[in-house]
């Protein structure tokens, strides 16, 4: 049975240390917080007081925290958590001092996110009483604490730590001493990839962040997360991960080193990827890189009529949102039977919205009145914008764009919803590549807010501007990027999912613990295996193969476990079994 701990110590009051001190104080524990100087202690205290004032008032919690600049004041602590910068020598020195000033039964915990807990433990005289307590600070709403056990950690120490974490109202997940544990091993490769995308000019900071928030439902974009964590902290974590893994994905992007050297550390310094009202503030203010609102739509071609090619779920959703926005829509399906099927599905969707009070009957009738179906692409000769949403097959799309190039009137914009195929191939097939652009909706199109506007080397500026203008009228969020595999969202999302599969195959943790850790620690709406099962393991494998072919990075090679599941027919929810078994639920 876990013992009840009442007196705890914290060494370091940065973002993580302050969060730990506050959580323990709110849970009724007596906390002694130690910093390197009076000034640092005052900054930590101010951060804790701001946090408590911004939330539910808890004056009693403030009274439970004592501040000090001497480690000797931790002599009576039953557990001490060090939360100093991510440098092994510094942490080892702190542990050596704590080993001397604390009692023999005191648990020593490290908040490290990437260093070896075992190495820190064996440098003390009590390795069995050393543990990792990694508190996630990737998003403000994070509730995860990863309890990291080493090969020599006493099981009772793990028990005590888990009980303490749960007493503080946090979610505890117990993991082994592996580099990055669960969340950081998955998070920092993704963050580093996003930095490279920004550094290479592939997309703006605003578009990268908006893509991941609106395309994946994440609470914050990757560059926003880096500014919150601290660019210096991120650099140190990546450097430590790379020293162990050797993966290119963990080699810190050069711009991180430059920003760190220049003192552009994120929120805590007042400037990082974004500029803030002041040091420590989360309020973003405009700077030289801030885009002009609506600027991406300047010079757009006029659009009054829209054509949609396709009869599947995506096409039907696009037809609905375009007609709701006031455009006259002509859609093309392969046969009169398919045309009737789309009309029936569209009417059913709108009727449901009327029944639920989300749509007026008169509006429903107006929307249907704007939609006309046909079974020949010749009907699209006079529309201003064509959006194709047919099967994800390059030969099929190329044949369609060859027809559209011939049929569509001069000046009409031709858009493809492809999520993984080269837009330039469709553009060349049309014979009018300047008029062709990617307009990647996310499924279901009626719900998802994001549209990726993908320009090829041949796309005319006013063509991309037209799609931006139309997307704004659809009340969706448009982000710009260039034509390469995965665009923004899939290029960042699927390597992270692939890493999660590799982590599972290496027995880092169970799929349930990994899903729980990601949701509680990063604030993601779904864990990686839940998401893979929703997307479909076959679809995920195809996207990962496309990314690997395009970028030729060994780290992007699909995990063998994913390939095995697809071969076995375990494709996810649609087959009743994927990473999770849905037949038993």
N, C-alpha and C positions, 0 to 999 in steps of 0.2 A: 504494500500500500504506500502511495506517495506521501512524503512528509509535507506539512504545510510550511511554506516559506513566507516570512513576513518582512525580513530586512534584506534589501537588495542594493547593489551598487552599480553605477554606470560610469564608464571611463570614456569621455568624449561626448560632446553635445552638438555634433553636426546634425544633419537631417535625420539620420537613423537614430543616433543616441538620444536626441530630444524626443523623438516619437516613442522610443522604448521607455524613457523616464516618465513621460506623460501617461502611457498606457498602464504602467505599474502603479503609479500614484492614483490613478482613477480607480484601480482595482482594490485600493485600500492598503497597499504596501507602503512601508517607509522606505524612501529612496535617498541615497546619497550620490550626488552627481559630481564627478571630478573633471575639471578641465585644466589645461596647461597654464592658464593665466586668469587673472581677474577679469580681463577684457573678454576673453573667450567664454568664461562662465557667464558673464553678463549677456553676451549675445545669445547663448543657449537658453538662458532664463527668459529673455525677451521673446524668443521663438516659441517657447512652451506657453508663456502667458498669452501671446497672440492666438495660438491655436486653441487654448481653452476658452478664451474670450469669444472666439469666432464660433465655437460650438455651444454645447450645453454648459451653462455656468457651473463651475465646480471649484469654489474657493477652498474647500477642504482638501482637494487634490493638490492645489498649489502649496498648501501648508505642509504636505507630506514630503516635499522635496527640499533637501538641504544641498547647498552648493559649496564646493571646496576646490582647492588647488593642490591638495595633498592626498596621495594614495593611502597614506597611513590612516586617514579617516574612514577607510573601508574595512578596518580590522574586525568590526562586528558583523559584517555582511554575511548572509548565508549563501548568497549567489552574487557574482559580479559579472557583468557583461562589458567587454571592451568593444568600443565602436569608434576606434581611431582610424586614420587613413589606411588604405589598403596596401600596406608595405610590410613584408614579412619581418624584417629586422625590428621595426618599430613595435609591432604586435608582440614579438618574442620578448623584447625588453620589458614591455608592460606586464606580460605574464610572469616574467622572472621576479619582478618587484611584487606583484600580487601574491606570488607563491610565498614570499617572505612575510608579508604583513597580515595575511588572512589566516584564519584557523584551518586546521587540517581537514575539516569536513566541508569547508566552503567549496561550492561548485564554481569553477572558472569557465565562463562562456565567451566565445568569440562571435562577433557579428560578421565575420568575413564572408564575402560572397564568392571568392575564387581561390583563396589560399588553402593549403592543407591544414585541416584541423589536427590531424595526426601529428604533423611536424611541430605544431605549437604545443600539443599535449606532451610529447616526449621530452620537450625542453623544460618541463616542470618536474617537481618531485611528487606530483599526484596525477599522472596521466589518466587514471581511471575516473577522475572527477572533472575532466575537461570535456566540453561539449560545444557544438556549434549552435547558436541561436540566431539564425539569419532572418531579420525582420525586413519584409519587402517594403520599399518606399518608391516603387516604380510609378504608382499612382496614389493620389491622396486617399482613396477609398480602400486601399489594400488592407486585408485583415490576416494575411498569411504570415506564419512564422515556421521556418523549416528547422526542425530539431535534428541536428547532424551528429550522428553517433560514429565513433571510430571503432576500430577492431578491439580496443582496450577499454572503451567506456563501460563503466559499471551499469548494468540494466536499471538499477534503482535510480541512477542519476538521470537516465532518459525519462523514467517515470516521473520523477520530481519536476523535470523541466517541462514535460508535456502538461502536467497538472497546473504549473505556474502560468504557462501560455494560455491555457483554457480559462483560468481564473481571470486573466486580463482581457477576456472576451475575444481572443484571437483564434484563428483556425490553425491547428498544429498538424504538420505532416512530417513524419519521421523518415529521414533519408540517410544513405551511407555517405561516406566522405569521398565524394567524387567531384572533380572540378566544376564549379558553377552550380553544384547541387541540381535542383530541377529548374527553377525559374530563371536564374541568371545564365545557365548553360543554354537555355532557349532564347532568352531575351536579348543578350548582348550581341549575338551573331546577327540577329534581325536588325538591331539598332545600327550596328556597324555597316550592314548592307545598305540601309537607308542613307547613312552618311555618304557612302560611296556614290550612290545615285545622285545625291545633291551635289557632291563635289565635282562630279563629271558633267554637271549641267543638264542632266537628263530631265529633271523636273524641278520646279521651285520648291522652297521649303514649305510654303502654304499648300501647294498641290500635293506634295508627298504626305503631309499630315492629314489633309482633308480626305485623301484617297483611303487611308487606313481607318479613319474615323467613320466615314460614311459608307465605305465599301465593305468593312468588316465589323462595324459596330464597336470598335475599340474606344475606350474612354478618352484616350489621348493619342496624337500622332507620334511617331518615333522621335522626331526632332524636338517636340515639346517634352517628351519623356527625358531626353538627354539633358535638356536645360533644367529640368526638375531635379534629376539625379546629381547633376554636376558633370561638366565635361572632363574635369580632372579625375573624378572618381571613375567615370566610364573608361577613360584611357587606362587607368591602373588595373581595372578589372579585365579589360581586353588583353592587356599586356600579360597579366598573370595567366589567363586562360590560354593564350597563344603559347606561352612557355611550356605548358603541359600538353596541349592538343597538337600544336604545330599546324593547325588548320589556317588556311589563308583567310577564312571567314573571321577568324579571331585576331588577325593582325590589324592593329588599330589603323584606321584610315588616316593618312597624313594630315588632313585638315584638323583632326582632333588634337594632334601634337602641336600644330601651329596655334590653335585656339587656346590650348592650355598654356603655352609659352607666353602668349599675348595677354593672358588673364581674362579671356572671354569664357568664363566658366559656367554661364547660364544664369539662372535666377539669382543665385547668391552673390554674383558680382554685378548684376544689373544688365548684363549683355552676354549672349551666347549665340545660338542660331537666331534668336529673336532679341529685340531690345525691350527692356522693362522700365517701368516708371522710376524705379530706384532699386538699389541692391536689396535683395530679399523679397521683393515684390513679385507677385504673379501676374500683374497687370501689364499686358503687352502694349507697347506704344509704336506708332508708325516710325519707320526709318527709311533710309534710301532704297532699300530693297522691297519695301511694301508695295504691292501692286495697286493700281488705280481701280476702284470698284467699277465693274462693268467694262473695264478696258479690253478684256479678251474678246468681247463681242463687237468692238468697233469695226466698221466697214463691212458688216454682215450683208449678204444678199437677201433680198426680200423673200419671205416664205409664207405662202397662204395655203398651199395644198401639199400633202405629204402622201407618199406611197410606202407601203410596208409589204415586204415579200416574205411569206412564211405562214405556217398555220399551227405551229407548236405553242407551248406555254409562253415562251419569251415573246414571240411575235404577237400573240393575243394580248399580252400585257402592254406591249408598246402601242398597239392600236388603241387600247383603252386610254392610256395616259395622254397620247397625242390628241385624240378626239376630245377628251376632257379639257384640254388646254385651248380648245376653240378652232383647231385646224380641221379642214375637210380631209378625210382619209380614204384612200383607195388601197385596199389590200389584195394581194394575189396569193391564192392557194392553188395546189396542183390540179384540182378537179372541183366540179360543182358540189360534190359531196363534202369535200374539205372546206369549201366556202361556207356551206350551211353549218358545218361543225364549229367554225370560228364564230359565226354569228350567234349560234346557240350559246357558246361558252361566254361570249361577251355579254349577252343579255342576262345570263345567269349571274355573272359577277356583279353587274349593275343592280340587278334585282335584290341581291343579298344586301347591298349597301343601302338600298331604299328600306328594306325590312328592318335594318339595324339603326335607321335614323341618320345615316351618314350622308345621304343623298336625297334630294327632292325628286319626286316622280317626274316633274317637268324637266329637270336637268337630265335625268336618265333618258327621257325621250329625245331631248335635243342631241345628246351624245350619239345615240343610235342613228339619229337622222343624218349625222355627219359622215357616217361610215358606209362605204360601198365596197362590195366584194366582186372579184372577177377571177377567172381561171387562166388568163393570159397576160403576160407581162406587157403586151402591146397597150394595155389600158393605162400604163404609166407614162405615156408619151408627153403629157402636159403638166405633170406635177413638178413642184419646185425642189422637193427633197425626197429621195428614195432611201429607205432604211431596209437593208436585207437582214433577215433573221432566220436563215435556212440552216440545214445541218452543217456541223463543223467539219466539212470536207473541202479541201482546197480545190480539187477538180470541179466540184459542184459550184463553188463560189466563183471560180474563174469563168466557167461557162455562163453563169448568170450575169456577171459583170460585162462580159462580151456583148450579151444581149442588151443590157442597160445602156452601155455606151452608144449603141446604135439607136435605141429607142428614145431615150430621154432627150428632152429639148435642150438646146444650147443654154449653158448657165445653170442647169439643174445640178444640185449637189448629190453625189452618190456616196452613201455611208454603209459601212459593214459593221455588224455587231460582234465580229469574231473576238474571242477571248485569248486565242493562242496562235493563230495563223498570221503570216506576214501580210499586212495591209497593202504593201507595195505590189504584191502579186496580183491582188484584185485590181489595183489601180492600173497596172500595165495591161491586164486583160481587157479593160474597158476601152483602151485606145484614147482615153482622155484623162490621164493620171492627175492632172492639176485639180480636177473636180472631185477626186476621191479622198475620203477621210475615214478613220475609224470612229465609231460612235458606240462604245462598249457599255451597254446597260448591264445591270446586275439583277439576277433572278431572286424573287419575282419583281418584275419591272414596275408593278403597281405600288410596291412597298419601298424598295431600295432607292436611296436618294442619289447615289453616285452615277455619273456618266464619265468615262474616260474618253477624252477627245484626242485621237491618235493621228498625228501628222506624219506623212512620209516625206522623203526628200523632195518629192514633186508636188505635194499638196499646196495649193494657192492659199495665201494668208486669209483671204476673204472667205474661203471655204471652211477653214477651222473656225473663223469668227462666226459664221452662219450657224454652225452646230452649237457654239457657246450661246448664241442668242436664242435658239430654239430650246436648248436645255433650260435656260433661265425661265422661259415661258412655261415649260413643263413643271416648274417649281422643284427642279432638281439641282444638284451641285455638279458643276463641270470642272474637271481637272485636265490640264494639258500635259502631254508627254509625246515622245517620239516613238517611231515604229520599231519595236524590238520585242522579242518573246516575253510574255507576261505583263507587258506594260508596267504599271506601278504596282497594283494590288497583288496580282498573282506572282510577280517577280519577288515580292517581299514575303508573301504569305506562305507559298508552298515550300521554300527551303526551310522555313521554321517548322512546318508540319513534318517535313522529311526528317529533320533533326529529332523531333519528338518520337518518331517511329524508331529511329536508330537508338535513341535513349532507352526505349522500351525493350528492344532486342538485346541491349547490353545489360539488362536487369538493374538499371539505376533505381527504378521504382515501378510500382504497378501502374497500369493505365488509369485506374481510378484515382490514385494519388497524384499522378501527373495532371490529369484533368482538374482535380480539386485545387492543386497548387497554382495552376495557371489562372483559374477563375478567381481564387481568393487573393493571390499575390499580384496579379497583373490587371485584374479587373476586366478580363475578357469575358464576353457573354457565353462562350462555350470553350470547353477544353479541346485540345488538339484532336483527340480521338473521337469525341462527340462530333466535331466539325467534319473530320474526314468521313465519318459514316453518313453525315447529311449530304455532303458534296457527292459522295460516291467514290470508292477506292479506285475504280477503273478510270473515272474522270481525273482524279488526282494523279494517278500514275501517268496518264497521257500528258498532263500539263508538266509534270516533273521531267518526263522524257524530252519534251520540247525545250524546256529550260536548259537541260544538260547538253542537248545538241547545239543550242545557240551559243552558250557561254563556255562550254567545254571545261568546266571546273569540276574536278573529281568529287568535290564536296556536294555537288548538285546531283550526283548519280542517285537514282531512286533507291531507297533502302530495300534490301532483299526481302525483308518481311512484308513490305507492301506488295511487292511483286508476287509473293507466295499467296497472299490473301486473294489477290485478283485471280490468279490461276485456279484457286480452289472455289471461286465463285462467291466469296465472302465480300460483297461489294458495299455493304452498309445497310442503312435502313430499307432501301428498296428491295433487298433480298432477305431481310429479316436477320441478317448476321453480317457483321464486319469486325471491327475491333471489339465492339460490344455485341451481346446476343440479345436481340429484340424479341425473339420468340418467347423468352421467359419473362418478359415484362408485362 
